[in-house]
Amino acid sequence: MMKNYKRPWLWLPASVSHSLGPFFLKLHGSFRSYKTYSWNSFEWRGLKFANRLGLAAGMDKDGAHIGDWWTLGAGFLEIGTIVPKAQSPNSGILLDRDNHLQALWNRMGFPSRGVESFKHTLSKYADRHHTPIFVNIGKNRSTPLESAADDYVHLINDLDLFADAFVINISSPNTQGLRTLLSREYLQNFLGPIIEKRNQIGTTPLLLKLSPDLSDQELEFCLLQSLKMNIDGWVITNTTLTRPKGSRFPTDGGVSGTPLANLSKEVLRKTVKILGDQRGDRLIVSVGGVMSSEDVFERLEMGADLVEIFTALIFEGPFFFKNAAHEYRTRHQ
Ligand SMILES: Cc1cc2nc3c(=O)[nH]c(=O)nc-3n(C[C@H](O)[C@H](O)[C@H](O)COP(=O)(O)O)c2cc1C
């Protein structure tokens, strides 16, 4: 049973504790002596990961704290989702938390300061990056699906200097129609110009973030089609539109945390199986319902190269990265 008195922020409304997070992150960064947690280190395409546990997209959408996360022990960061033009969040309630289910619900819809402001932030902090930075990119709400690829091409062109890898996000449930881009009708035409642009300007890896709500056939199609087009890896998964038993969350918006764990693990298991030997050195990042160090190690054993957390930081607190490092070292002494 979770002890809320040890995590006083869980008594606060979700939106309030969410907005206090950055303040405590800064405070932590200014007090501690810096040290990267090295455990189960990993190298991929020239990128060095001191450890395989990173921050999932959505926590630091504009990269405002890009210089601070590593002080908590994150092995890498996924910043974003970034969109080309500044936009506000969806209207109405955006975030809720269920302490009993250990779940978050959100319908943010890519609030973003836009790419110009993001570039400024990244250039300011460039010399303070201590971990690989993945930049998660999306489309503006106002961009029609037919020209969605233009937004991603624009972002890759503008941000190539700053990103160690791009994560193409077409799996958020909170931008209308976005997930349609994963379908047979759209995926090839959508990915084509994006991959072409990347090939023109460099070699920064492109990863595709998938939804946990795909049918087996849809998952197989997305994986094999993107593999054929030479994508460099996958981030699995985003939040789910399914609802756990006893949930009081609205029917729109995405659920994360414990209720997502089994879905996300199933997608990982199927992905490893579908790709088989064709996977080569392509990267698999597992995210969704990773709530303990045990869960991190399980995802790695299942075949993920890297693991990310979001909701666990809310329920378990900022020492999650440190605890995982400690747990790993204890097991491997
Ligand atoms: C409040 C909130 C905002 C999020 N924003 C984004 C986002 O902007 N882009 C994205 O790709 N995923 C976003 N996500 C999804 C997470 O990156 C992650 O895929 C999902 O929460 C599952 O991981 P978890 O169970 O560890 O939270 C968001 C999740 C939450 C809870």
The ligand as an SDF file (V2000), in Angstrom:
LIG
                    3D

 31 33  0  0  0  0  0  0  0  0999 V2000
    0.6550   14.6270  -18.4290 C   0  0  0  0  0  0  0  0  0  0  0  0
    1.2420   13.8330  -19.5430 C   0  0  0  0  0  0  0  0  0  0  0  0
    1.7040   14.4890  -20.6870 C   0  0  0  0  0  0  0  0  0  0  0  0
    2.2540   13.7570  -21.7270 C   0  0  0  0  0  0  0  0  0  0  0  0
    2.6980   14.4130  -22.8400 N   0  0  0  0  0  0  0  0  0  0  0  0
    3.2740   13.7150  -23.8420 C   0  0  0  0  0  0  0  0  0  0  0  0
    3.7770   14.3840  -24.9810 C   0  0  0  0  0  0  0  0  0  0  0  0
    3.7560   15.6150  -25.0900 O   0  0  0  0  0  0  0  0  0  0  0  0
    4.3110   13.6210  -25.9830 N   0  0  0  0  0  0  0  0  0  0  0  0
    4.3900   12.2490  -25.9090 C   0  0  0  0  0  0  0  0  0  0  0  0
    4.8940   11.6030  -26.8390 O   0  0  0  0  0  0  0  0  0  0  0  0
    3.9330   11.5950  -24.8190 N   0  0  0  0  0  0  0  0  0  0  0  0
    3.3990   12.2840  -23.7950 C   0  0  0  0  0  0  0  0  0  0  0  0
    2.9350   11.6240  -22.6940 N   0  0  0  0  0  0  0  0  0  0  0  0
    3.0430   10.1530  -22.6400 C   0  0  0  0  0  0  0  0  0  0  0  0
    4.3140    9.6780  -21.9130 C   0  0  0  0  0  0  0  0  0  0  0  0
    5.4700   10.0810  -22.5890 O   0  0  0  0  0  0  0  0  0  0  0  0
    4.3100    8.1330  -21.7870 C   0  0  0  0  0  0  0  0  0  0  0  0
    4.3520    7.5720  -23.0780 O   0  0  0  0  0  0  0  0  0  0  0  0
    3.0690    7.6220  -21.0510 C   0  0  0  0  0  0  0  0  0  0  0  0
    2.7270    8.4700  -19.9890 O   0  0  0  0  0  0  0  0  0  0  0  0
    3.2880    6.2230  -20.5140 C   0  0  0  0  0  0  0  0  0  0  0  0
    4.3180    6.1790  -19.5590 O   0  0  0  0  0  0  0  0  0  0  0  0
    4.0540    6.1650  -17.9590 P   0  0  0  0  0  0  0  0  0  0  0  0
    3.0450    5.0960  -17.7010 O   0  0  0  0  0  0  0  0  0  0  0  0
    5.4110    5.9280  -17.3610 O   0  0  0  0  0  0  0  0  0  0  0  0
    3.5180    7.5020  -17.6260 O   0  0  0  0  0  0  0  0  0  0  0  0
    2.3680   12.3370  -21.6370 C   0  0  0  0  0  0  0  0  0  0  0  0
    1.9100   11.6940  -20.4750 C   0  0  0  0  0  0  0  0  0  0  0  0
    1.3670   12.4130  -19.4420 C   0  0  0  0  0  0  0  0  0  0  0  0
    0.8870   11.6730  -18.2100 C   0  0  0  0  0  0  0  0  0  0  0  0
  1  2  1  0
  2  3  1  0
  2 30  2  0
  3  4  2  0
  4  5  1  0
  4 28  1  0
  5  6  2  0
  6  7  1  0
  6 13  1  0
  7  8  2  0
  7  9  1  0
  9 10  1  0
 10 11  2  0
 10 12  1  0
 12 13  2  0
 13 14  1  0
 14 15  1  0
 14 28  1  0
 15 16  1  0
 16 17  1  0
 16 18  1  0
 18 19  1  0
 18 20  1  0
 20 21  1  0
 20 22  1  0
 22 23  1  0
 23 24  1  0
 24 25  2  0
 24 26  1  0
 24 27  1  0
 28 29  2  0
 29 30  1  0
 30 31  1  0
M  END
$$$$
